[in-house]
Amino acid sequence: MARATVLTCAAAEGPGALATWLPAAGLELDVLSLWAGGRVPERVDSDALVVLGGPQQAYDDRSAPWLRATKDLLRRAVADGLPVLAICLGAQLLAEATGGRVAPGPDGPELGARLVAKRDAAGNDPLCWDLPLSPVVVQWHWDGVVDLPPGAVLLASSPRFPHQAFRLGERAWGLQFHVEAPAEMVRGWAAEDEALVRAAGLDPDLLVARTLLELPEVEQVWRAVMERFAALAGGSGAPGPDGQGPDGQGPDGQGPDGQGPDGQGPDGR
C-alpha cells in the first residue's frame, strides 16, 4: 500500500477525517508531529507529502523553529513531482516556498462553514473536476495567500480571501480551508480561540453549531477529492463516473462540466 508522510503543526490540527479517508482509499499515513519535537526530514521517502494546519505565520520563520525546513521540504517535493496536499497553514507554506506571498487578511479572519467558488480551471483538475460550483468548506484562519506562486492554477476563491485553492504543476495542491476537520476539532479551535472569535464579532457557540451542521456535506463533497489524491499517490489515475481520466477529460476532450482543456465549453464559452 502507498504511504504518505504527514506533517502536523499543532496538537489541535491532526489528520482528522484524513486518517480514515486516505487509508480506506489505499494511502497509509506516517504522521510526524512537528509541534511535539518531530523532525522535518530532508527528503520525503514515501509516496506523498501532506502538510496540515497550525497557528503559525507562514511568512515569519520565527513563529516556529521548523517552518524554514518545512518550506524547503515542500519546495523539493514540488520540484521532484511528488504528490503534495497542503491544508490551511500547509497551503500558505507551500505558497511561500514556491514564490507566493502570505499576509494577514485585511478584513479579519474567515471562520466557520463557508462557501467557496469553483473556478473554471478546476473543471480540468485531476482532483477537483466534479466539485459543485459553490462547495462548502470549513474555514479557520487569519492569514491568507495574497500572491499565488508563479505558474499556479487557481481552483477556488472567495471574496475576502481570493486564493482558496490552487495547484502547482500537476501534483501539488494547496487548500486554504479545511475539509478534514471533525466536530471535536472544530469545538477545540473555538475553545482555544474564544477571545479572538469574539473580537471578530462572532459568537463561538453559534459558530460551532452552524459549522457542525455542514460537516456531512463537507464529507459528501470532499471525501471523493481526497480519494483521488490517494489514487494519485498510489500511482494510478482517478477516472470519474463518466470515463474521465486523471486529467478530468473524457474521450471528447471535455471535462465533466462540459469544458475543454482551454477552459471553454462546447459553444466556445
C-alpha positions as CSV (number, residue, x, y, z in Angstrom):
1,M,0.0,0.0,0.0
2,A,1.2,3.5,-0.8
3,R,2.3,5.7,2.1
4,A,2.2,9.5,2.8
5,T,4.4,11.5,5.1
6,V,2.1,13.8,7.2
7,L,3.4,16.8,9.0
8,T,1.2,18.2,11.8
9,C,1.9,21.7,13.0
10,A,-0.3,21.9,16.1
11,A,-1.9,19.5,18.6
12,A,-5.3,20.8,17.7
13,E,-4.9,20.2,13.9
14,G,-4.2,16.5,13.3
15,P,-5.2,14.4,10.3
16,G,-8.9,14.3,11.4
17,A,-11.0,12.6,8.8
18,L,-8.0,12.1,6.6
19,A,-6.9,9.4,9.0
20,T,-10.0,7.4,7.8
21,W,-10.5,8.6,4.2
22,L,-7.0,8.2,2.9
23,P,-6.2,4.7,4.3
24,A,-9.6,3.5,3.1
25,A,-8.5,4.6,-0.4
26,G,-5.2,2.9,-0.2
27,L,-2.9,5.6,1.3
28,E,-1.4,4.9,4.7
29,L,-0.3,7.8,6.9
30,D,3.1,8.2,8.7
31,V,2.5,11.2,11.0
32,L,5.3,13.5,12.2
33,S,4.2,15.9,15.0
34,L,6.5,18.9,14.5
35,W,4.9,20.7,17.4
36,A,5.9,17.8,19.7
37,G,9.6,17.7,18.6
38,G,9.2,15.7,15.4
39,R,12.0,16.5,12.9
40,V,11.3,17.6,9.3
41,P,13.0,15.1,7.0
42,E,15.4,16.3,4.4
43,R,13.5,14.4,1.7
44,V,10.3,12.5,1.5
45,D,10.9,8.8,1.3
46,S,7.2,7.9,0.9
47,D,4.8,8.3,-2.0
48,A,3.2,11.6,-1.0
49,L,3.6,14.6,1.4
50,V,0.7,16.1,3.4
51,V,1.2,19.3,5.5
52,L,-1.6,20.3,7.8
53,G,-2.6,23.5,9.6
54,G,-1.5,25.4,12.6
55,P,-1.5,28.9,14.2
56,Q,2.0,29.8,13.0
57,Q,2.7,32.6,10.4
58,A,4.0,31.2,7.2
59,Y,5.7,34.5,6.4
60,D,7.6,34.6,9.7
61,D,10.1,31.7,10.3
62,R,10.5,32.9,13.9
63,S,6.9,31.7,14.7
64,A,8.2,28.0,14.8
65,P,11.7,26.6,14.6
66,W,10.8,24.1,11.9
67,L,9.0,26.4,9.4
68,R,12.0,27.0,7.2
69,A,12.8,23.3,7.0
70,T,9.1,22.6,6.1
71,K,9.2,25.1,3.3
72,D,12.4,23.6,2.0
73,L,10.8,20.2,2.0
74,L,7.8,21.4,0.2
75,R,9.9,23.1,-2.4
76,R,11.9,19.9,-3.0
77,A,8.7,17.8,-3.1
78,V,7.2,20.0,-5.8
79,A,10.4,20.0,-7.8
80,D,10.5,16.2,-7.6
81,G,6.9,15.9,-8.8
82,L,5.8,14.2,-5.6
83,P,2.0,14.3,-4.8
84,V,1.6,17.1,-2.2
85,L,-1.6,18.0,-0.3
86,A,-1.2,21.2,1.8
87,I,-4.1,22.4,4.0
88,C,-4.5,25.8,5.7
89,L,-1.1,26.7,7.1
90,G,0.3,24.0,4.9
91,A,-1.1,25.8,1.8
92,Q,0.4,29.0,3.0
93,L,3.8,27.4,3.5
94,L,3.5,25.8,0.0
95,A,2.8,29.2,-1.5
96,E,5.7,30.9,0.4
97,A,8.1,28.1,-0.5
98,T,7.4,28.4,-4.2
99,G,7.4,32.2,-4.8
100,G,4.0,33.2,-3.5
101,R,3.2,35.6,-0.6
102,V,1.1,35.2,2.5
103,A,-0.2,38.1,4.7
104,P,-2.8,38.7,7.4
105,G,-6.3,39.2,6.0
106,P,-7.1,42.9,5.7
107,D,-10.7,42.4,6.9
108,G,-10.0,40.0,9.7
109,P,-10.4,36.2,9.9
110,E,-12.5,33.7,7.9
111,L,-14.2,31.3,10.4
112,G,-16.7,28.5,10.3
113,A,-18.6,26.8,7.5
114,R,-18.4,28.9,4.3
115,L,-18.9,28.6,0.6
116,V,-16.0,28.9,-1.9
117,A,-16.4,29.5,-5.6
118,K,-15.1,26.9,-8.0
119,R,-13.0,28.5,-10.8
120,D,-13.2,27.4,-14.4
121,A,-9.7,25.8,-14.3
122,A,-11.0,23.4,-11.7
123,G,-13.1,21.7,-14.3
124,N,-9.9,20.1,-15.7
125,D,-8.2,19.5,-12.4
126,P,-7.3,15.9,-11.6
127,L,-8.8,16.2,-8.1
128,C,-11.4,18.9,-8.2
129,W,-13.1,18.5,-11.6
130,D,-16.5,17.4,-10.2
131,L,-16.8,19.9,-7.4
132,P,-20.1,21.8,-7.3
133,L,-20.0,25.5,-8.2
134,S,-20.0,26.6,-4.6
135,P,-18.8,23.8,-2.3
136,V,-19.0,24.2,1.4
137,V,-15.7,24.1,3.4
138,V,-14.6,24.8,7.0
139,Q,-12.6,28.0,7.4
140,W,-10.4,28.9,10.4
141,H,-7.6,31.3,9.5
142,W,-6.4,34.9,10.0
143,D,-3.8,34.9,7.2
144,G,-4.1,34.1,3.5
145,V,-2.2,33.7,0.3
146,V,-2.2,37.2,-1.3
147,D,0.0,36.3,-4.3
148,L,0.0,32.9,-5.9
149,P,3.3,31.3,-6.8
150,P,4.3,31.7,-10.5
151,G,2.5,29.2,-12.6
152,A,0.0,28.2,-10.0
153,V,-3.5,27.4,-11.2
154,L,-6.3,28.9,-9.2
155,L,-9.1,26.4,-8.4
156,A,-11.3,28.1,-5.9
157,S,-11.8,31.6,-4.5
158,S,-13.9,33.7,-2.1
159,P,-14.4,37.5,-1.9
160,R,-12.3,38.1,1.2
161,F,-9.5,35.6,0.5
162,P,-9.4,35.1,-3.2
163,H,-6.8,32.3,-3.3
164,Q,-8.7,29.5,-1.6
165,A,-7.3,26.5,-3.6
166,F,-4.5,26.2,-6.1
167,R,-2.4,23.6,-7.9
168,L,1.3,23.8,-8.6
169,G,2.4,21.7,-11.6
170,E,0.4,18.5,-12.0
171,R,0.7,17.0,-8.5
172,A,0.8,19.6,-5.7
173,W,-2.4,21.2,-4.2
174,G,-2.9,23.9,-1.6
175,L,-6.2,24.3,0.2
176,Q,-6.6,27.4,2.4
177,F,-9.7,25.8,4.0
178,H,-10.2,22.6,5.9
179,V,-12.1,19.6,4.7
180,E,-10.8,17.1,7.3
181,A,-12.0,18.8,10.5
182,P,-14.3,16.6,12.6
183,A,-16.7,18.0,15.2
184,E,-14.3,17.7,18.1
185,M,-11.6,19.6,16.2
186,V,-13.9,22.5,15.4
187,R,-15.0,22.6,19.0
188,G,-11.4,22.7,20.1
189,W,-10.5,25.6,17.8
190,A,-13.4,27.6,19.1
191,A,-12.5,27.0,22.7
192,E,-8.8,27.8,22.2
193,D,-9.5,30.9,20.1
194,E,-12.6,32.1,22.0
195,A,-11.3,35.6,22.7
196,L,-10.2,36.0,19.1
197,V,-13.5,34.8,17.7
198,R,-15.4,37.2,19.9
199,A,-13.1,40.0,18.9
200,A,-14.1,39.2,15.3
201,G,-17.8,39.9,16.3
202,L,-18.8,36.2,16.3
203,D,-20.4,34.0,19.0
204,P,-18.2,30.9,19.4
205,D,-21.1,28.6,20.4
206,L,-23.2,29.7,17.5
207,L,-20.3,29.5,15.1
208,V,-19.6,25.9,16.1
209,A,-23.2,24.8,16.0
210,R,-23.6,26.2,12.4
211,T,-20.4,24.6,11.3
212,L,-21.2,21.2,12.6
213,L,-24.5,21.2,10.7
214,E,-22.4,21.4,7.5
215,L,-19.9,18.7,8.2
216,P,-21.9,15.9,6.5
217,E,-22.0,17.9,3.3
218,V,-18.3,18.7,3.6
219,E,-17.6,14.9,3.7
220,Q,-20.0,14.2,0.8
221,V,-18.2,16.7,-1.4
222,W,-14.6,16.4,-0.4
223,R,-14.0,12.8,0.5
224,A,-14.0,11.9,-3.2
225,V,-11.4,14.6,-3.8
226,M,-9.2,13.1,-1.1
227,E,-9.7,9.6,-2.5
228,R,-8.4,10.9,-5.9
229,F,-5.3,12.2,-4.1
230,A,-4.8,8.8,-2.6
231,A,-5.1,7.2,-6.0
232,L,-2.6,9.6,-7.5
233,A,-0.1,8.9,-4.7
234,G,-0.6,5.2,-5.3
235,G,0.4,5.6,-8.9
236,S,-3.0,5.3,-10.6
237,G,-5.3,7.9,-12.1
238,A,-8.7,8.6,-10.7
239,P,-11.3,8.2,-13.5
240,G,-14.6,9.8,-13.0
241,P,-18.0,8.2,-13.3
242,D,-18.4,9.1,-17.0
243,G,-14.9,7.8,-18.0
244,Q,-13.0,10.9,-17.3
245,G,-9.3,10.2,-16.8
246,P,-7.0,11.8,-14.2
247,D,-6.8,15.0,-16.2
248,G,-10.6,15.3,-15.8
249,Q,-11.3,14.9,-19.5
250,G,-13.5,12.4,-21.3
251,P,-13.0,10.9,-24.7
252,D,-14.3,14.0,-26.4
253,G,-11.7,16.2,-24.7
254,Q,-14.2,17.8,-22.4
255,G,-14.3,17.7,-18.6
256,P,-17.4,16.8,-16.5
257,D,-18.6,20.4,-16.7
258,G,-18.5,20.4,-20.5
259,Q,-15.3,22.4,-20.7
260,G,-12.3,21.5,-22.8
261,P,-8.7,21.8,-21.9
262,D,-8.7,25.5,-22.7
263,G,-11.5,26.1,-20.2
264,Q,-14.1,26.7,-22.9
265,G,-17.3,24.8,-23.3
266,P,-18.6,23.2,-26.5
267,D,-20.1,26.5,-27.6
268,G,-16.7,28.3,-27.2
269,R,-17.5,30.0,-23.9
